[in-house]
Amino acid sequence: MLNSLGPIQSEAYGEVTGDRLGQILLVDAYLKFGQAEAEARQIANQKLLDDLLTTLLSGDDLVNAAKAVAGTAPGRHFQVWMRNPDFESLLISSGTGGQVTDPGTGDWSAVYTQNGNQSKVDVFQQRNVLVSVQLADDGSARVTQQMNLTNATPADRPEGPPERIGYETSWLKAAYIMYVPDAATNFEPSYPQGFTIRSFKNHQQYGRGFANDGNGQKLVRMVGWTPPGGQTTVSVSYELPAGTFRDGDGPLRYMLQAEPQSLFINSTITVRATAPAGWAPVQNPGMQVTGQVAEISAVQDGPVHFSVDFRRT
């Protein structure tokens, strides 16, 4: 929206542009105003919002601004919920409803983190996801989805108070939420020593920490700490049945739909698919092929769709 309207002059932050807004609100504001000055920060941010609304409502770019906001929906930066089911269905069909739903075909990746210690270090989070797939001749597969997270707080940022809670800590306590496809079986999580599974209470339980998310999807929630500059790796493994990636005697094709999370630094996702004996990947642009293994990566600034074809050798 700010890129559409033009820069705003802020008494607290100077010139605020669309390109600088995230840095200003998520990083600079907390450096300028410490936890003891939270009220002053909130006042400065409210003044910035008031100035933005004044600029928006006094101009003739309301339609362009609305389009700019709606354009962030694919990356889940703009999501809306409506109590009225008719309005909600319109939002879902337009892609702004924020739903997390198995597409019903192929494989599916939906992984998320949720802050648990009120720290402000999510802005520094660096994440990559690796989906390793071993395909079988009958179109079944064994899949491991691995989420790697680095708490890349600046080296000169203080570690913060000993309780590791609040705006000024550089420690991250997070819940790592990982879904599995509806058709998945033999699913199991893996997480570091010291982590724990926090399942959702009063939800249907599937074993090994997996539960119904309330909308019919299976997920597991793993919780733990990551120190400043530290790394955490969590994963889920599962099997998909025969026929998922091959119909009878037809071609073999691995497909994956990957959902994004709205992060300050976009996650990257890599698919590494290994063919069964007697098959080899079909080379496509952007893909690396080594023997029976195909590898392809993408930035998760919106939903990502992967497709890897295999041929008989």
N, C-alpha and C positions, 0 to 999 in steps of 0.2 A: 504494500500500500504506500509506504513512504517513498519507494522508488517511483511510483506513479505520481505522487503529489509533489515531490521535491523536498529538499532538506528543511529542517526546522532548527531554529536557534534556541538552545537551552541554556539558561543561566548556570545550571549545575554541570552540564556536560559539553557545552560548546555547540558546534554544528553537528547535528544528528542526521545522518543519511541512512537509507535503507541498508547499505552495505555494512555500516558500522553499528547499527542498532543492536544486534545480538551481542557484540563485544561490549557495548556500553552497558546494557541492562544486566547481562549475565556475568560479566567479569569486572569491568571498570567500576560499576556502582558499588560492588562489595569491597573493592580496594579503597574507594573514596570514603565510604561510610561503613565503619565496622559494626559489629553486632550491637554495640551499645548505642549506635546512631541509626538504628533501624527505622525509627520514626522519621528522621531527616531524609533517609533514602526513599521512604515511601512517599513523602511529600514531594520530593524532586521528581519521582517517577509519575506521580499523579499530575503534576504540572506539565510534564512532557505529554502525557495522554490528553490532557485538556487542550493543549496547543495543537495536537494532532487532530482532534475532533473539530476544533475551531477552523483549522485549515480545510478539513474535509467538507464541512457543512457550508463554508462560505464560498466554495468554488463550484465549478461545473464539471468536475471529474469524478462524480460519485459513482457512475457506472463503471468507469475504468478502474477505480479503486476497488469496487466490489469484485470485478473480474480478477484483479490481482490477488485478492484474498482467496477467492475460490480456487485460483490456480495452484495454491499450495496444498490442496486437499490430497493429491496422490501421495505425497510424502507424510501424510497424517499431521501436518502442521495446522490444519483447519478441520475441525470435526464438530458436528452439531447433533444434539439429541433433542427430540421433540416428544412431548407427552402424547400428543395426538397421533394415533397409529397411521392415519392417512398421510400426514405431513412427514412422519418418520420414514414411511415407505418411499416417499419421493426423495428424501435425503439419501437413503440407502441405494436407490437406483442411480442417483447422480454421483455416487462415490464419495459423498461427504459425511456418511453416517458413522464411519469409523469401525465398521463391523470387522470381526476376525472370524472368517468362515472358511472351512475346508472347501476347495473348489470341486471336490468330488471325483476328480480324475488325476492320475499321476501322483507325484509326490508333492509335499507341502512343507514350507518352512515359515514359522511364525515365532520369533524369539524376541524377548523384551527384558529390560531391566527397570527396576523400580527402586528409587532411593528410600532408605530406611533410617537414616540418622540426621536428616535435615541439613546435610552438608550441601555445599554449592559447587561440588567438584564434577558433577555430571557433564558440565560444559567442556571439561577436558577429556572426557571419555573417548578412547579410541577402541573401536570394536571391529573384529572381523569374524565371519562365520564360514566354516568349512563343512560342506556336505559331501561325505564320502559314501559312494554307492557301489556295491558289488551286485551286478545283475546276473540272473540265471537265464538259461535258454527258454524256460517256460514263461518268462516275463515277470517273474517274482524278483525280489531284491532284499538285500540286507543293507540298512542305511544307518549311518552315524552322523548326527548333526552336532558340531562342536562350536561353541561360542567362546571366543577369546577376547578378553577385555583388559585394557591397560588403563590404570588410574594415572593418567599422564599429567599430574599437577606440576606446575613449574618448579624447578629445583630450588628457586629462591623463595618459594611460598612457605611460610611457617607451618609446622605440623599441626599446631593448634593446641587446644586444651586437652588435658589427659583423659577426659571422659569421651573424647572423640565424637562429640555430638554438637551440632549447631553450625552456623554460617562460617565459622572461622577454622573448622577442622579441615585437614587435607585428607583424612581417612574417608573411605567409602564403605558404608554398609548397604548392600543391595540385595534385592530379591531378583533372582534370575528365573524368568518364566519362559518355559519352552513347551510348545504344543507338539503333538504328533498327529498324523492324518487319522481320519475316522477308521480307515481300513487297517491301520497298524496293529500288529500283534507282537507279543513277547517284548514289549517296550520296557526299557529300564534307564534310569538316570545315572550319571557319574559326576562327582563333585569333589572338591579338595577336602582334605582332612580339616576338621574344625567347622566345616559348613554343616547345615542341617536342612532337612526338608520341612517346610511349613505348608501343609496341605490346607485347603479351604474347608472350614468346618461347615457341617450341615449340607455338604455337597456329596453327590454320589461318588464313591471311591472305587478305583479300579485296581488298587494294589501298587506297591513299590512307590508310593507317594503321589501317584497320578489321580486326578480328580476331574469331575465335570466342571467346566468353567461357568456353569449356569445357563449356557446356551447350546449345550450338546457337544462341545468340543473337549478333547482330553488334553490336560496340561499338567505339568509338574512345576513346583515353585521351590527353588533352592536358595538359601539365605546364608550370607557370610560377609566377612570383612576383607577389604583389599587396602594395603597400606599405600601411602604416597609413592608413586612411581612403580608400584607393584602390578602384577598380572594375575588374572584369574581365568581358569578354563573350566567350563562345565559342558556337559554333553548329554544327549539322549540317543539311544540306539533302538531300532525296531525292525520288524520285517513287514514287507508288503506282499500280498498273495500273488499266486500265478495269474497271469492275464492282465496285471496292472500295466505292464509296458509292452505287451505283445498279445495280439489277438489270434489265438490258434497258431497256424503256420505262417502268419503274416510277418511284417517287418518288426524289428526290435527298436523301440524309441523310448529313451528316458525323458520324462517331462517333469519340471518342477515349477511351482508358483511360490515366490518368496515375498512375504509381506514386510513393509518397512516399519521402523519406529521413528518418530520425529526426534532426531538428535541434532545437536549443534554441529557435530562432525559426523557426516554420513557414514554408516557402516559399509563395509565391503563384504561381498559374499562370493565364495568360490565353490564350484561344483567339480568334483573329481569322480568320474564315472568309469568303472572298470567293466569291460565286456566279459561275457562267459567264454569258455573255450569254443573255438570255431567261429568267433565273431571279432570284428575290429571296428573302431569308431570311424565315421565318415568325417573327414576334415572340413571345417567351415571357418570363415573369417573370424579372427579373434580367439580361436581355439588352439590349444596346444595338444598334440597327440604324440604319445610315446608308447609304442607297442599297442597293448590293449586298453590303455588308459587315455581318456579325454579329459581335459581340464579347461574351464572357462570361468571368468570372473566378471563381476559387475558392481557398480556403486549403487547402494540402495537408497536412491533419492525418490523412489516411488516403487510400486509393485514391479517385481522382476520376474520374467518368464524365461526359463531355460528349456531348450530342446536339443537332445543329442541323439543322432541316428547311428545305427550300427549295421554293418553289412556282413554277410557270410564270407569267410575266408577259404 
